[in-house]
């Protein structure tokens, strides 16, 4: 995924897919794979970061941490970065998995790191959002905020955007850590915000997991000052990063966290609902957008290829295990981790 967290990839929109290969990694694969060149990098609940061959899943190397890896890795300039429940951010050589450095925090690092302009930005459940040198791990600055479990997004203007579990959305100067603006929302922000030109689209989880409270569960903010441009209001939560094209924003939402689940589309400029459809399981998996196809996984074990016109399925792939991982894509292939401890490649 790019620095703006768009989830948009180039390629011919697929009509259907089937499983090409699987690789057993031992424990649940909640981490989302990063596909770089001919390699796939992904973490697992056994605390290992794996590097696999993109073509057939053959193991190239693996590196061990001391806790589950829920964080999705970021790979840049020959280094793979990943957070661990053992309260550290790690850097390994992308070539052979050699340990390079780690940064210790006080609580688990669940948030995927952002490698941007020679630095790495990441949040921790200890309420710290940090910027460190990408080569050495040396700290540049740290902000004290709420717990952070979602990735940050970065724009070309040198501003980094992220949200925390206290419902605050931040825009900070990437070089200095100075807060450009801060906007307070009701609820928790557990996924990356989506940066789209002059606006930032933020999904919000309800204040409590099972009690239905009406909140602004999807909000578009002006990136210049953080002021609201539009919002969707209901007793609902958004747990994953939306995707968007030139006209619409597409996202999964749940009511009461585990009851009714829907895929929705709203107008990018106005926030007005365009269509919605019911889904069969909770959507923790952030989507990919390829042409007029939305691709995402659900807790019901199904991987969906849906139309941007109405949200209806073009086809599905039965994985048969819960999908928390978000898909990675390259050259017509999709990679996704599953709760059965396997990484799946579909084509």
N, C-alpha and C positions, 0 to 999 in steps of 0.2 A: 504494500500500500504506500502511496506517495506521502509527502510531508503534509499535504493539506487533508489527508485522510478521506479522499474522494471515493475510493472503491470503484472507480471507473477504469476499465481496461480496454485496449484496442483489440480488435479481432472480429472475426465473423460470428454473428450471434448463433449459438448452437440450438438445434431443434430438439435433440435428445442426446443422452450420454449413457455410458455404461462403465462399470468398474474395470479398469485396465490392470491395476495391480494393487496389492495391499502389503503393508509392512508392519509386523508385530513389534510394538515398542514396550510392551510389558504392563503398563498401567494407563489409566485414562489419559487421553491426549486432548486437553482443554486449550492448550496453546495453539495459536493460529500459525500456519507455516509461512515462512518467507522464502520465495523462490528467486534465486539470483543465479543467472547464467544456467548452467546445467546441474545445479545443486538445490536441494530443499533443506532448509533449516527449521527444526521444530523441537519444542520441549515436551516433556511428559511429566506425569505425577510422580514418577520414580526419581525425579530430580536431575535427569539427564537431558542435555541438549544434544540432539542428533543432527548429523549432516548426512544426507542420503543422495544418491544419484537420481536426478530428475527423470531419467528414462525408465528405470525399473525398480527404484527404491533400494538398490544395493547400498549397504552401509559403507560410508567413507571414513567417518570418525564419530566418536561420542565423547562428551565431556561431562563430568559429574559436579553437581552442586550438593548442598546439604539439606535441600528442601524441595517440595513440589515446585514445578515450573508451570505456572498458569500464564505468566507473561508471554507475549509473543515476541520472538526475537526481531531485532533490527540488524541489518547487515550493510556496512558501508566501508569503502576504502580498505577492504581486506580484513575487517574485524567484525565479529558477530557479538552483539550485545543482548543480554537477557536478564530479567529479574528473577528472583527466587523467593520462596516462602521463608528461606533461611535468613531473610533480612539483608540481602546483598544484591547489588547489581554487578554482573560479571561481564568481562570482556575476554573473548577467546579468538585466536587466529582462525579466520574463516577458511584458511587453506588446510590446516591439520588439527585444529582443536586445541592447540597449545594455550594454556592459561596465561593471560597477560596481566590482568589486574582485577580488583574488585573494590567496590565502594560499600561500606557497611552503613546500614540504617538501623533504626530502633524497632521497626515493625516490618512485616513482609512487603516485598516489592511485587505487587500484582500487575501494575501498570506496564504496558509495553513501552520500551524506551523510544525516543525520537532522536535519530542521528541527523544532525542538521548543521551545516556550515562549520565543520570541524569540532563540534561539541555534541554532547549527549544530554538530553533533557528527560527527566523521569520523576514521577511522583511515588511516594511510599504511603503505606497505611499509617505511618507515624506522623502524618500531617506536614511532611516536608516535600517541597518541589525543588529539585536540584538541577544545576547545570554543571557538568564536569567536562574536562578536556577529553576529546575522543581518543587520543593516543595514549595518554598517561593515567586518566581517571582523576587527575588533580582537580579539586573543586574550584569553580569560578564564583558561584553564588548559590544561595539557598533562600527560599521563601517559606515562611511558616503559615500554612493554610490548614484546611480540613484534610481528612484522609483522602488519598487519591488512588483510584483503581483503574481509571481510564487513561488512554494515551493522550498526549498533547498533539496539536496540529500547528503547523508553521506556514507562514506566508512569505512571499518574496520581499515584503517590506521589512523583514527582520523582526517580526512580532510573533510570539508563541502564545497559543490559546489553549486553555484546559479548564476543567471543572472539578469540583471536589464533592465529598459526601455531605457537606454542609449546604449544598445547593448554590455555591458561588461559582461564577464564571469569571475567569481572569484573562486579560490580555497583558502580556509582559514583554518588555524589551528583551530580545534574545541575548544581547551582548551584556547588559548590566543587571537584568532582573528587576528593573524598575517597573512598577505596576502602571500601565497606561490607562486602564480602566478596570473596574470590577462591577459586576451586576449580580444581584442576589435573586435567586429563584427559590420557590418552595419545593422541597424534595431533595433527592440525591442525584448526582450526576455520576454514572458508573461507566459510561462509554466515552469514546472520543467525540469531541465536537467536529462538525463537518464545515470546512471552509470553502465558501462559494463566492468568489469575486468580492463584492462589497458586503457580504453578510456571512454570519456564522450561525449554523443551524445546530441546536442543542436538544438532545433527548433527555428527559427527566424521569427518574423513578420516583414513585410515590413515597411519602415520608415513612410509611411502614409497609412491610411486605404483603400483608394479607388484608388490611383494612382499606376499603375503597374510599379515597378522598379525591375530590375534584381539584385538579391542579392544572397548571399550564404544562402539559406533558411534552410538547414540542414547541420550541421557541426559535424565532429568527431574530438575531441581533445585528445591529449596524456595527461593522468592525471598527468604525472610526471612534465611536463613543460608548458602545455597549447598549444603546437604547433599543427597546423592542420595536421590531417592524411588524411582526404578526405572531400569533400563537394559536395553538390548538388546546382547548380546555375541556376536560372531562375527568372521570374517575379512572385514569389509565396511567400506564408507565411505559417508557421506552427504555429498553435495556441494551440496545446495540446501536451502532452508528448508522444513520440513514445514508442513502445514496441519492443522487440527483442527476438529471439531464438539464437541457436548456429551459424546460418548461415546468418540471415537477420534481417534488421530493418524495421518495418512496421509503417506507419504514415499517417495521413490525412493532405492534403495541399489544399490551396485555392489560386486562382489567382485573384488579385485585391480585395481580402478579401471576396467578396460576389458573384463573378461570377462563374467560373469553380471550382468545388471541386472534388478531386480525393483521392483515397486510393492508396498508393504506397508501394513497397518493394524494398529495395536496399541491396546489399551485405554488410554484416557487416564489412568485412575486407577491401574492396576496395571502397565502396560507389557506385558501378556501379548499374544502375537500372535493376531490375529483371522483374517487371511487374507493371502495373498501371490499374486502373479502375475508371470510373466516378461514382460520388456519387450524391445524390439528394438534399443535404443540407450541410450547413457549419458544419465542425467538430470542435466544441469546447470541446467535450467530449473526454478525454483521454481513451485509449482502455485497455481492459484486454486481456491477451493471456493465453489460456488454451489448452495445447497440440497443435494441428494444427488448432485451431479456434481463430479468432480475434473477439472481441465483443465490440461494441461501439454504441453510440447514435448520432443522427444528429438533426439539426434544423428543418428538415422536419417531425419530430415526429416519426421516425422509429428507432427501436433498431435492429442492424444488428448482425448476427452470420455469419462470412465470413471465407473462406478457406485461409490458408497461402500459398497454392499452386499457386493461381491465383487471389485472392481477391474477387472471386465471392461469392454471398450469398448462404449459406446453408439454412438459413431461416431468417425471420424477425418477429418482434413483433410490431404491430401498437399501439403506445402509444397515438398518436393523439395530442401531445403538444410538444413544442420545448424542446430539451434535451441539457442543458448546463452542467449538472451534469455528473461526471464520475461514472461508475458503481463500486459497491462493490460486493464481491463474498464470499460465504462460503457454504460448504456442498451442492453444486449443485444448489444453489439459487443465483440470481443476484438482487441487489437493486440499484435503480437509481431514482433521483429526476427529476421533470418535471416542465415546465413553468405553468402548470395548478394548481400548489400548492399542488400536491400529491407526495408521495413517493410510488414507485411501487416495488413489489416483483415478480420476474419471476422464474419459475422452469420448 
